[in-house]
Amino acid sequence: MQLSKIQKQSRVMAGIVFILGLFAFAAAFGEDQEVEAQLGGLVIWAAIIEIFHGFRRASSDQRKLAWRSAAFSILLGVFLINSILLLSSALTILVAVSFAADAISYFRHALTEKDERKKWKDWLAVGGNLSVLLLMLLLQKKGLHIAVSIAVGLRIFGIAFNIIAATTGKIDEVSEDLMRSMHLEGNQELSAIAERIEQLEVIRTPFDRYWITTFIIILFFIHLGRMGLDRSFMGVLSPLVAVFGDIVIAMVITYVVIGPVLFAFRRISTPVEMFLWKWVQQIPAGERSKISFRSVVQQILEGRLTGRIRLRKAGYSAVVAIRTGLKTGLPWAALLAAVMPVLGMSWYFDTENWASGVWDTWAAKRADTWRMNMAAVTGIPPSANSFRLKPGGINDSMDFSFVVIGDPGEGDASQLVLKDMILKVTDQPLVKFVVVSSDIIYPSGAMKDYEKKFYMPFKGVTKPVYAIPGNHDWYDALEGFAANFYEPALARKTMQARVDKDLKISSTTDRKINEMISEAAFLRKEYGVPTGFQQAPYFQVSNGVFVLICIDTGVERQLDSLELTWVKSVLKNSKGKFVMALLGHPFYAIGEYQGSMNPAFEKLHQLLREHKVPVVMAGDTHDFEYYKEEARNNDGHVMHHFVNGGGGAYLSIGTALAKEADMPTSDFAFYPGHDPLVKKISDNTAWYKYPAWWYTRQFNGWPFSAEWLSAAFDYNVAPFFQSFMEIRVEQSKHQVRFIPYSQHGRLRWKDITSTIGARMPGSHPDDFVEWSVPMHP
């Protein structure tokens, strides 16, 4: 028997899905223990194919079953892709729930299916889902990634089987199938109207293509205008990513929001529609008045019939489905893109920031390689005395201080509100230099953002400014960072080395490198901010008794072999000195221990413990936090951990909303406190976001976390809770003092939440907050 075109396409679809299933199974036997994101992508692609195929199925029941199954698959995929953001047990629970819900869906359909030949397929799906649940129960203790990989593989195989087994319609029988589904196949007038509508749709096709293409081009130039234009790879691709995001949102709006709503409405109103058609046809077509209430009703009914035909044609052709989705959803996607930054949710729904996710994935795989190659080309060996910066005024006898500012670079009110206090503190004679710790520039570390988000806010700072990059600074392969903070000659050399390491597959040319370095020199001169002293993204400032070792932890909280060798050498050489480690990521933050997020990061923590480092500070989390890590192995060593990331980015809310009983150390402090933070967000949250805020407060954002939802409540209005720190190295008193500031000046103990053990002995609520750590314990 010869297969129809749609049947052949169905087999191709099933074959593609089957291959996706094989990839999922292969993940179960690989060495990678963190495969959830890849599995999520595989199951979502399978679900998308199932959605398209669902439109092609001949019966209404089969279509709804396919769409429900695809919805569960997409939900599963979203959970898997975002597994790193889920709370500890949430992933297992949510994956299990998605399979259980799908089993219930097929079970209900099996009970109502009258065709015994089709019923066994539903029972097979029920058994498959329950088998997956049993498999997860048996294997989760031995390896969750194995259980999830096999479960996802079985689910994808099930999708492939359903595609093969389903009965499909034909593209040239759209009107006949529609009349049959509406039980109107004998109605000659309606059949003729349906065929006429089909022909008109074909005529409209080139006009729709032109309209959609024009709309996409306009969106691209809108994004290009808002994001800025440069000749870098990111400068061109980022607006394209934003447009692709608009397209995705348009399809989601059409088929996830508008489509189901219209489907539900049509299902409810179909009896009324059939009644009205009968009423219209009580008068023969040739005898109806062209201007009458009956003719108006007929026009409305023909419009609804047009919608049904468009949806059915979309199901029979992927090209038509995409065209229909874009035609319906693009205006709404454009409106969403326009208003979301105003609503304060730009990190989630503003597609211009979606590029950051792309660059994060890219940079995560390459940052260590880039860093190592860029350091190697300098010719500086990773020894105890290498990568040392020498700001003026630091010797072995005199007291000095320096300022650390974390995560400043959004360039909005929350950053600028700190400017006058930063200038006041850094202008003190005792302050010799400034360090910016983590995420100098959001969202992607691009050179084009440095004037607005670094030089203008730091204008007036006259002390040398150093920096260690955060994950966002790595998104442009560290080019903006190198151009502004490296010695110019080394910046050129290291940027070229990165390009060479990437086999010159880059839009970064010698000319582009020279332009970035020249622009950095121009901005440095115009704004008077002293930068351009570093030789790497990590460095040390030291004298005979004190060492500040600044460690770049990249994107994934890890060091390459050269940087690790350098860190070990500096630590070994610093025996007997007071060592302060400044990192890109904290070991403790948002009320949790985060060292275990990466085995290499936990090993770094252990290395600092072995060398009895007394103080570790980091940015990345956008608030102020303190944790006192008590002595281990009865050696008497105490490690003081500071989160110092309140320099300007959106405020993190995870710590303030966390349960104090669940804190990872017995003694801790944090700013802002729970009540002031809740009041600000409650006062500024609009009605349409209040359910999300209520849910975040009641359930701490489960299955995600309150911290992950921080950007949804980013309000750049007073009161602000930004912060930075001054570190005073008082050699005359053999102590190092750690002093936090807000935009109003020094914080007082009554401003922050703290345990008794976290405060200095004898402190009172009105006293200034500070921690004093002896240089020679």
N, C-alpha and C positions, 0 to 999 in steps of 0.2 A: 504494500500500500504506500502510495506516494505521500510524503509529509508536506503539509502546508508550510508557507513561509513563517507563520507564527509558531508552528510546532517546531520547526528547525531552530528558530530563535530561542524557544523555550529550552531546547536541549543544550544550546550554547550557554544560556544562562545557568542551567543546572551544572554544566561542566565547570564553569568559572567558580560557582559556589563550592563545588566539590573540591577544587584545588585550594580554595581558601580554607576549607576544613582540614585538608592535609597539612597546610602550614600551621594550623592551630594544634593539631596532634603532634607535629614535630617539636613545638615549643615545650611539650611535656618532657621530652627527653634531652633537651638542651641544658647547658650549664648555667644559662642566665636565669637567676631566681626572680628577676623583676620583669616579667613578660606581660604584665596585665595591660599596659597601654597598647602593645602590639595586638594582643588578643581582642581588645576592645575595638581597634580599627578593623580587624578582620570580620568580626560579627556585625559591625555597622554596615560595612560594604555588602555583606550577605543580605542584611535586612533591606537595604536600599533596592537591591535586585528583586527581593521578594515583594516589595511595595509595587514596583513597576509591573511585575508579573501578576500581582493581585488584580490590577486593573484589567488585565487580559482575560481573566477567568470568566467563564460563561454564566455562572449562577451568582446571585447576590450573596448567598450563604458562603460560597467559596471565597468570594472577594473579601467579605468581612473577616473571615477566619484568617486569611493571609495578612490582612492589615493589622489585626490584633497580634498575630504572631510576630510580625515585623516590629510593632511598637514595643513588645517585650524585649525583642533582640536589641533594638536601639537603646532602650533603657539599660539593658545589661552592658552594652558597649560603653555608654556614658559613664557608668559606674566604674568599669574597668580602666578606661582612659584616665579618669580622675582618681584612681585608687590611692595615689600618694597623698591626696587631700582628705581622704576618708579617715574617720576614726578607726581605732585598732580592730574592732570586731565588725564594723559596719559593712565592709566589703563582702565577707562571708554571708552575712545575713541578707544583704540586698541581692546578691547573686542567687542565693537559694530561693528567695521570694519570687524573683523573676521566673525561675523554672517552675515553681509551684503554681504561680498564677497562670502560666501557659498550660500546665497540665489541667487545671480547672476549666480553662476555656475549651480545650479539646474534649474534656469529659462531658461538659454541658452540650456541646455540639453532637457528640456521639449518642446521647440520650434522645435527641430530637431527630437525628438522621433516620429517614425511613428506608433508604436504599442500603440493603445489607452489604452490597458490594463496596460501598463507600465507607460504611461504618467502621470496618476493620482498620482503615487508615487512621481514623481518629483514635481508636484504642491503641494503635501502635504508637501514635504521638504521645498519648497519656503514659504508656509504659516507658517510652524513651525519656520523658521528663522525670518520672519517678526514679528511673535507674540512675540518672545524673545526680539527683538528690542523694540517693544512697551512696553513690561513688564519692561525692563530696564529704559525706559523713564519715566514710571509712578512711579516706586518704588525707583529710585536712591536717591531722596531727603529723603525718609523715612529710607532707609538703603541699602547701596550699596551691602553689603554682602548678603542680602536676594535676591536682584535682580540677582546678579551673581550666587548664589547657584541654584536658580530656572532655570536660563538660562543654566547653565552647565548641570543640571539634565535633562532638556528637550533635550539638544543636545546629551547627552549620550543615552537617550531613542531612539532618532532618529537613532543613529548608530546601536543599537540593532535591531530596526525594519528593517533597510536596510540589515542587515546580514541575517535575517530570510527570507526576500522577494527576495533576489538575487538568480539568477540561477547559480549553481556551476558546475564545471567540475569534472572529475573523475581521480584519480591518475593513473589508469591503461589505461587511454586513452589519455595520454599526447601527443603522436605523432599524433594521429587522430585529437585531438583538434587543434594542431598546424597547421597541413595540412589544416584543415578546415578554420582556421583564415587567412591562406595565400592563400586560394582559390586553393589549390593544392591537394585536397583529391583524385582526380582521377589519380594522377601521381604515378604509382606503384614503379618506381625507387626511387623517393624521399621518399615515405612512407617506403620502405625497408631500406634506409639509416638512416631515423629518428629512426626506431626501433633498428637498429644496434647501433646507438649512445646511445640510452636509455640503452641497455644492457651493453655497455662499461662504462657508468656512474655508473651502479650498481656495476660493478667489481672494479671501482676506489674508491668506498665509503670507505672501510677500510684504504686505503692509505691516503685519505684526512683526515680522523679522526686522524691518526697517525701524519701527518704533522701539523695539527692545534694544537693538544695536545702538541707536541714538541715545537712549536712556543710559546704557552702560558707559558709553563714551563720556557723557556729561558727568556721571558719578565719578569716573576716573579723574577728570579734571577738577572736580570739586575736592576730592581727596588730595590730589596733587597740590592744589592751592593751599589747602589747610595744613598739609604736612610739610610743605616746602619742597623745593626741587634742587637736587644736586646730581652730579654725574656718577655717584657711587652706585654700587649694586643695590644697596638698601634703598637709596633715594628713588630708584625707579621701581624696584619690586614691591616696596612697602605699600604704595597706593594700589598696586595690582592685587596685593593680598587683601586690602580693604575692600576693593570691588568684588573680589571673590567672596568675601564675607557677606557683602550685600546680596550677592546671588544666592548664597546658602540661606540667608535669612528670608529672602523672597520665597524660596521653595518651601521652607518650613512654615512660613505664614500661610501659604496657599494650601499645602497638603496636611498640615498638622493643626492649623487654627481655623482658617476659613472653610476648608473642605469638610471637616467633620461637623462644623456648625451648620453648614448648608445641607449636608447629608441628613443630619438629625431633623432639621426644619422640614426638608422635603419629605422625609418619612412620615412626619406628623401630618403634614398638609396634603399628602397625596390623595386621600379620600376627597378632600375639598376640591382639589385640582381635577380629579376624574368627574366629580359632580358638575363642575363648571364647564368642562368640555362637552358633557352631555347636554347641558343647557344651551351652550353656543350652537351645537349641531342640531338643535330642534328645528332650526330654520336652515334649509339647504344653503350651501356656500354661495351659489349664484344669486340667491334672493336676499342676502344680508345687506343691510345698509352699510356704506363705507364709513359713515360718521354716526355712531350710536354707542350706547353703553355696551352693547354686545360686542362691537368691534374693538372697543378698548379692552374688554376682558380677554378677547382673543389675542390681542397683541401681548398682553401680560403673560398669557399661557404659552405663547410661542417663545417668549423670552426665557421662560423656565425650561421649555423643551430644548432651547439652544444650549443652556447650561448643562443639561443632562447629556446632550450629544458631545459637547466639548470634553466633559469628564470621561465619557466612554471612549472617545477617540484617543484621549491621553493614555488610557489604559492599553490601547492596542498598539501604541507607538511611543517609544522612548523619546523620540524627537518632538513629537506633539506634546508629550507630558512636560518636557522641559520648557517648551515654548509657552504652554498654558500656564505653568507655574510662574514663569517670569512675568508674563503679561499681567497676571493677577497680583503677584506679590511685590514686584519692584516698587510701585508707588508707596506701598506701606513700608518697605525696607528703607526707602529714602527718607520718609518721614521719621522713622525710628532713628536713623543715623543722625538726623538733624537735631532731635530733641534729647537724645540720651546724654550727651555731655552736660546739658542744662540740668538734667535730673540727678546728676551726681553718681551715675552708674557706669561711667565711661570705661572702666576696666573690664566690664563684663559684656556690654552690648555695643560699645563703640567699635566698629570694625577697624578703625584706624589703629587701635591698640592690639588687634588680633595678631598683627605682624610680630609682636613681641613673643607670642607663643611659638611662632615658626622659628624665630631667631634663637629662642631658648633651646629648642630641640637641636638645632644646628650647632650652636656654640657648646652645648653640653658634651657633644661627642668630640669636639675639636679643641676645646680650651686648653687642656693639659698639653696636647701636642704643640699648639701654637706657643704657649708660654715657654715650654722647654726649648723650642727651636729659636725663639726670639732671645732667650737668655744666652743660649750657646753662641749665637753669632756675635754677641758683644765681646767675646774673648775673655770675659772675666770669670775666673774659676770660682765655684761655690765654696769659698773658704770662710773661716771665722771672721775675717776682716773685710770681706767683699760686700758690695752694695751698701756701703756706709755713707750716710749723708751727714754733713757737718754744718749745721746752722750756727751762726755767730752767737757768741755769748755763753757757750756751754764749755765748762772746764771741770776739773775734778774737785773744786772747792766751793764754787759759788752756787747759790740756790737758783733755780730757774723753773719755768712752767711752760706748758704747751696746751693747746686746745684741740679736742677731738670732736668732730661734727659728723654724725652718721646719716646717710640716706637723705641728702638735701634736695635732690635734683628734679622736682616737679615744676619749679618756676612759677608757682602760684602763691596765694596769700599765706598759706601755711608755711612756706619757706621764707617769704619776705618778712613775716612778722618777727622773726628772730634777728633780722639784719642789724638793727641798732644795738642790741645787746651783744651780739658777736663782735661788732666793732669796738664796743666799750671794753669788753674783756680782753680782746687781742691787742688793744692799744696799751695795755699795762706794760711797763718796762720789763717786768719779770718774764712775760710771755715771749718765747724765742721762735716758735714756729707753730703751724696749724696742720693737722692731718684730717683729711676727709676720708671717712671710713665707709666704703660700700655704696654703690649706686649713686655715683656723682651725677649722672644724667639719666632721666627717664624719658621715654620708655626703652630706648635702644642704644644709648650711649653715642648718638650720632654727633659728628662734628658741627653740623648745622644748628644744634641746640645749645652749644657751649656758651654763646654770647648771652642768651636770655636766661639760662638756667644755672650758669656758673659765674661768669665774669660780672654780670650786672649785680647779682645778689652779694658777691664778695668784693665789690668795689669799695675801697677804703681799707681793706686788710693789707697791711704793709709788711707783715712778717712772711717768711717763706711758707708756701702752701704745698704740702705733699699729699699723696692719696694712695689708697689701695682700692682696686676696682671691685665692684659688686657684680652679680650675675648680669644685670642689665648693661653694664659697661662692656661686657664681653660680646654682646650681641652683634656689634659691628667689627668683630675680630680685633678688638682693642685699639682700633685705629684712632678714634677720637681721643681716647685716654693717652695713647703714646704721643700723639702730636702735641698735646697740651702739658703733660707732666714729665716726659722724658727729655733728656738733653737732646737738642735738635739733631745733632749728628747721629746719635744712637737711635733716635726716633725713626729717621730715614732708613737706617740699616736694619732695624728690627722689623719694620713694616714690610720692607722688601723681602726679608727672610720668611715672613709669614706667607707672602704671595708665592714665593718659590716652593715652600712646603706644600702648598695647595696646588702644585703643578701649574701655577699661573692661571688657574681657572678662577678668575676674579676680574671684576671691573676696575680694581685698583691698579693704576699704572704709575710709572715714575712721575709723570706730570701731576697726577692726582695726589701722590704722596707729597711732592714739593708744594702743591697748593695748600694742603692741610697744614703743613708745618709753617708755611708763610702766614696763613690766616691765624694760627695760634700765636705766632710772634707779634702780629699786628694787634690782636685782642689783648695780649699780655701788656703791651706798651700803652694802648689806649686806655685801659681800665686800671693799670698800675698794680695788678695782682701778680706777685712774684711766684712764678711756676717754672717748670722746665729743668729740674735738678736731678731727676731720677734716672736710673739705668735699667730698672726692671719694675714690675708691678709689686715687688716686695723689696724691703729695705730695712736698715737698722739705724737708730740714732743712739749713741752710747758715749759714756765716759768711763772713768775708773771705777765707779760704784753703781752706775745705773745703765740698763739696756732696755730700749724700746725696740722690740722686734715685730715688724709689721708683715703679716703673712697673708698672701692671696690664696683664698680657698676656691676661686673660680666659680663655676656654675653648680657643680655637683658636690661641693664641700670636700675637695681633695686636692692634693699637691702632686706635681710631677716629680720624677726622681731627682732632678737637679735642685729644685726648690727644697725638697725634703732633705737632701744632703746638706744644703746651705743652712737650713733650720737646725739640724743636728749639730753642725759645726759651731754655730753661734751659741747654742745652748751649752755645749761642752766648754766653750771658751769663756762662758759667763759665770762659771762656778764662783760663788762668793759674792756676786753682784745681785742687785735687785733687778729682776727681770719682769717686764710687763709685756705681754703678748697681745697684739691688736690684730684681730682676724676679720675676714669678710662675713663669716657666719658665726653665731653664738652656739655654745654647747648647751646652754639652758635658755629657754625663751617660751613665752606664752604659757607659762606654768607647766612646762614639760621638759624632759631631758631630750635633746635633739642630736646628741652625739651618735646615737645608734642609727640615724638616717642613712649613714654610709659607713661601712666598716673602716675605710681609710680615715674618715673623720674621727671615729672613735679611737683609732690608733694614735692620731695626733693628740687627742686629749690625754691618752695614757703617757705619751712621750713628755708632755708638759708636766704631768704629775711626777714622773720619774725624776725630772730635773727640778722638782719642787718650785715651779713657777708660782708666785703668790697672787698674780693678778692677770685675768684674761678679760679682754673687752672686745666687743664686736657690734656691728650694725645689723642690717638686714631686716630685723623686726622693728617696726616704727613706733617705739615708745622708749621709756626708761625703765630698766629692771635691774635688780640686784639679787644675787643668790650666793649664799655662803656655803661652800662645799667643805664639809668637815673632814678631819684627818682620816686617812685610810691606813690600814695595817699598823695602827697605833704608832705612826711615825710623827705625829704632832703637826703634820703639814696641813694648812688651811689654804684653799684657793678661793679667791674672791672673783666672782663673775659679774661683769656689767654688760647689760644690753644698752647700747647708746645709739639708737637709730631714730631719734625724734627730731632730726634736723630739718624736716620740711616735707617729707612724703606723707601720704594719707595716714591717719592715725590707726595703729593696730589696737584692736579691742579685745583680743583673746585673753590677755592677762587679767584685765580688769573684770572680765566676766567669768573667769575661771573660779572654781571652788578652792578656797584657801586650804582646805583639808587635803586636796589632791596635789599640792605643790611638791616639786621633786626634792626640795631641800627643806629642812625644818625652819631655817631663818631666811627671810626674803624681804624685798621691798619693791614697790613699783609705782609709777606715775604715768597717767592719771589714775586716781582711785575709782572705785565702782560708781559711787553716787554722782560725782560731777560728770563722769562720762555718760552715764545713763540719762541724766537730765539734758545734756546738750543734744544727744541723738533724739530723745523723745520730743524735745522742743522743735527740732528742725525736720523731723521725718514727716513727709506728706502722707495723706490718707492712703494713696495707692501703694505705698511702701510699708505702711504700718503693720500689715499682717506679717511681712518678712521680719520686721524688727521684733514683733511679739514672739514669733517663732524662735528667733535667735536668742532672745532672753530666756524663754521658757525651756528650750531644749538644747541650748548652746550650739545651734546650727546643725544638729544631727541630721543626716549621716556625715556631713562635713563638720566644720568647726566654726565657732564664732570668729576666729581669726581669719579664716578664708573668706568670710563675708564682710570683712572690714571695709573694703572699698565701696560696698553698696551704701555705706553710711558715711561717706567722705564729704563733710560739709566745711567749706573753706570760709567759715564765718566765726566770729568770736562767740564764746571763749575758746582760745587755742590752748593746746596742751603739748606744745613742742618743747624740745630740750636739747642741750648739748653739755659737754663737760670740760672743765679745766683740771689738769693734773699738775700739781705743784710738787716738784722734787726738791725737798728741803734738806739738803745735805748737812746744813748747820744743825738740824734737829734730828737727823738720822730717821726721817720719815717721808712717806709719799702720801699726799692728800688728794682725794678724789672729790671734786666739787661740782655738783650738777646745777645748771641754770635753766630757767624758763625765759620766756620773752619779758617777764616782769623782773627778772633778776634772780638771785640765788633762791633756790627752793628751801622751804622750811619743813620740818618734820610733820607739821600738821597738814601740809599739802599732799603728802604721799601716804600710801598704805605700807606699813612695815611691822614686822615682829619685833619683840623686845631685843632678841639676840642679834637682829640686823642693825640696830641703832648703836651709835657710839655710847659708851657708858656715861650715865648722868645726863643724857640728852633730854630736853624739854620740848613740848610741841612747837614753841615759838623760836627755837634755836634753828640756825641754818643747818641744812643737810650736808654732811660730809663724812667720808670714811678716811681714817688715818691708818696706814699700814707701816709698821716698822721696817726700815731698810735692812736691819740685821736682827732677825727674830731670834 
